[in-house]
Amino acid sequence: MSPNVNTEDLIGASEVAEILGLSHHNSVSTYMSRYDDFPKPVVDKSNGRIRLWLRSEIKSWGQDRDK
């Protein structure tokens, strides 16, 4: 069964990059391959061309990395 999520909490790579302070949204793919604990997208369609993450998971991961 798929998880229920509030669509207002879904963000794309541009927003992920902004939250994490990355210079470009393409850097998100690099982070996905570099960090095993990077949050998995809750939506991953079209061979990775459409990916959406939960804002709260990205913020939490970023805060944990800053410690």
N, C-alpha and C positions, 0 to 999 in steps of 0.2 A: 504494500500500500504506500502511495506517495505521501510525503508530509504535507500538512496544510501550512501555508505561509501567507502572510499579508503581502500582497503585491507591492505595496508602498515600501516594503523593506528590501526589495530586489534591486540590485545595482549592476551595471555593466562594467567592463574593464576600465573605461575612462574614470568612473567614480571610484573604483578600487584604487587606481593609480593615484588619484587625488588624495584619498584618505591616507595612503601609505607614503605620500610625498615623492612618488616616482615621476620622472620627467615625461614619460610617454606611456600610453595605454598598452603598447606592445611589451613593455617590461613585465606586465602581469604574467604573460606566458613564461618568461624567464624565471620568475619567482615560483610559478607552479612546478617547474622542473627542478629547480634548485633546492627548494625547501619541502621536505617530505610532510611537514606538518601544516603546509599552507592549506587554507580552507578549500574544500572541493566546491565547485559550482553546484547549485541546486538545480540549475537548468543547463544542459550541455547538448546542443543540437547542431545539426549540419556540420558534422566533423569538426566541432569546436569553434565554428564561426559565430555561433550564438551561445554565449555563456553569461549566466547571471548568478550572483552570489548574494548571500544575506549580509546586509550592511553590518549587523551586530557581530557576525563572525569575523568579518574583515577588521572591524575596529578592535575587537578583542585580541585578535592575532597580532595586529600592529602594536598594541599596547604591551603585550607580552614580549615582543621582540625588542622593545625599547628599554626593558628592564635590565 
